[in-house]
Amino acid sequence: MDVKLLTHTPEPDRVVATAARLCYS
């Protein structure tokens, strides 16, 4: 996932959780 998406997201925690889920799935 691009870091730019994380910085442009109002809820970084949700993005991190989603990214982690995608990585571990």
C-alpha distance matrix in Angstrom:
0.0 3.8 6.5 8.7 7.5 8.4 11.5 12.6 12.6 16.1 15.1 12.5 14.0 13.3 9.6 9.7 12.0 10.1 7.0 10.0 11.8 9.6 9.6 13.3 14.3
3.8 0.0 3.8 5.3 5.5 7.1 9.3 10.4 11.4 15.1 15.0 12.4 14.8 14.6 10.8 11.2 14.2 12.8 10.0 13.0 15.2 13.2 13.2 16.9 18.1
6.5 3.8 0.0 3.8 5.3 5.2 6.5 8.8 10.1 13.4 13.4 10.4 13.1 13.8 10.4 10.3 13.9 13.4 10.9 13.4 16.2 15.0 14.7 18.1 19.8
8.7 5.3 3.8 0.0 3.8 5.4 5.1 6.1 8.6 12.1 13.1 10.9 14.3 14.7 11.4 12.5 15.9 15.1 13.2 16.2 18.6 17.3 17.6 21.1 22.4
7.5 5.5 5.3 3.8 0.0 3.8 5.5 5.2 6.2 10.0 10.6 8.9 12.1 11.7 8.4 10.3 13.3 12.0 10.7 14.2 16.0 14.8 15.8 19.1 20.0
8.4 7.1 5.2 5.4 3.8 0.0 3.8 5.5 5.3 8.5 8.3 5.7 8.9 9.5 6.5 7.7 11.1 10.9 9.7 12.5 14.8 14.5 15.2 18.1 19.6
11.5 9.3 6.5 5.1 5.5 3.8 0.0 3.8 5.5 8.0 9.2 7.2 10.9 12.1 9.8 10.9 14.3 14.5 13.5 16.1 18.5 18.3 18.8 21.8 23.3
12.6 10.4 8.8 6.1 5.2 5.5 3.8 0.0 3.8 6.6 8.9 8.4 12.2 12.4 10.3 12.6 15.5 15.0 14.6 17.7 19.5 19.1 20.2 23.2 24.2
12.6 11.4 10.1 8.6 6.2 5.3 5.5 3.8 0.0 3.8 5.4 5.7 9.2 8.9 7.5 10.3 12.7 12.3 12.7 15.6 17.1 17.1 18.7 21.3 22.2
16.1 15.1 13.4 12.1 10.0 8.5 8.0 6.6 3.8 0.0 3.8 6.2 9.0 9.1 9.2 11.8 13.7 13.9 15.1 17.5 18.8 19.5 21.2 23.4 24.3
15.1 15.0 13.4 13.1 10.6 8.3 9.2 8.9 5.4 3.8 0.0 3.8 5.4 5.6 6.7 8.9 10.3 11.0 12.6 14.6 15.8 17.0 18.7 20.4 21.4
12.5 12.4 10.4 10.9 8.9 5.7 7.2 8.4 5.7 6.2 3.8 0.0 3.8 5.4 5.0 6.1 8.5 9.8 10.3 12.1 14.0 15.2 16.2 18.2 19.7
14.0 14.8 13.1 14.3 12.1 8.9 10.9 12.2 9.2 9.0 5.4 3.8 0.0 3.8 5.4 5.1 6.2 8.6 9.8 10.5 12.3 14.3 15.3 16.5 18.1
13.3 14.6 13.8 14.7 11.7 9.5 12.1 12.4 8.9 9.1 5.6 5.4 3.8 0.0 3.8 5.5 5.1 6.1 8.5 9.9 10.5 12.3 14.2 15.4 16.3
9.6 10.8 10.4 11.4 8.4 6.5 9.8 10.3 7.5 9.2 6.7 5.0 5.4 3.8 0.0 3.8 5.4 5.0 6.0 8.4 9.7 10.4 12.1 14.1 15.1
9.7 11.2 10.3 12.5 10.3 7.7 10.9 12.6 10.3 11.8 8.9 6.1 5.1 5.5 3.8 0.0 3.8 5.4 5.0 6.0 8.5 9.8 10.4 12.1 14.0
12.0 14.2 13.9 15.9 13.3 11.1 14.3 15.5 12.7 13.7 10.3 8.5 6.2 5.1 5.4 3.8 0.0 3.8 5.5 5.1 6.1 8.7 9.9 10.6 12.0
10.1 12.8 13.4 15.1 12.0 10.9 14.5 15.0 12.3 13.9 11.0 9.8 8.6 6.1 5.0 5.4 3.8 0.0 3.8 5.4 5.0 6.2 8.6 10.0 10.4
7.0 10.0 10.9 13.2 10.7 9.7 13.5 14.6 12.7 15.1 12.6 10.3 9.8 8.5 6.0 5.0 5.5 3.8 0.0 3.8 5.4 5.1 6.2 8.7 9.9
10.0 13.0 13.4 16.2 14.2 12.5 16.1 17.7 15.6 17.5 14.6 12.1 10.5 9.9 8.4 6.0 5.1 5.4 3.8 0.0 3.8 5.4 5.0 6.1 8.4
11.8 15.2 16.2 18.6 16.0 14.8 18.5 19.5 17.1 18.8 15.8 14.0 12.3 10.5 9.7 8.5 6.1 5.0 5.4 3.8 0.0 3.8 5.5 5.3 5.9
9.6 13.2 15.0 17.3 14.8 14.5 18.3 19.1 17.1 19.5 17.0 15.2 14.3 12.3 10.4 9.8 8.7 6.2 5.1 5.4 3.8 0.0 3.8 5.6 5.2
9.6 13.2 14.7 17.6 15.8 15.2 18.8 20.2 18.7 21.2 18.7 16.2 15.3 14.2 12.1 10.4 9.9 8.6 6.2 5.0 5.5 3.8 0.0 3.8 5.7
13.3 16.9 18.1 21.1 19.1 18.1 21.8 23.2 21.3 23.4 20.4 18.2 16.5 15.4 14.1 12.1 10.6 10.0 8.7 6.1 5.3 5.6 3.8 0.0 3.8
14.3 18.1 19.8 22.4 20.0 19.6 23.3 24.2 22.2 24.3 21.4 19.7 18.1 16.3 15.1 14.0 12.0 10.4 9.9 8.4 5.9 5.2 5.7 3.8 0.0
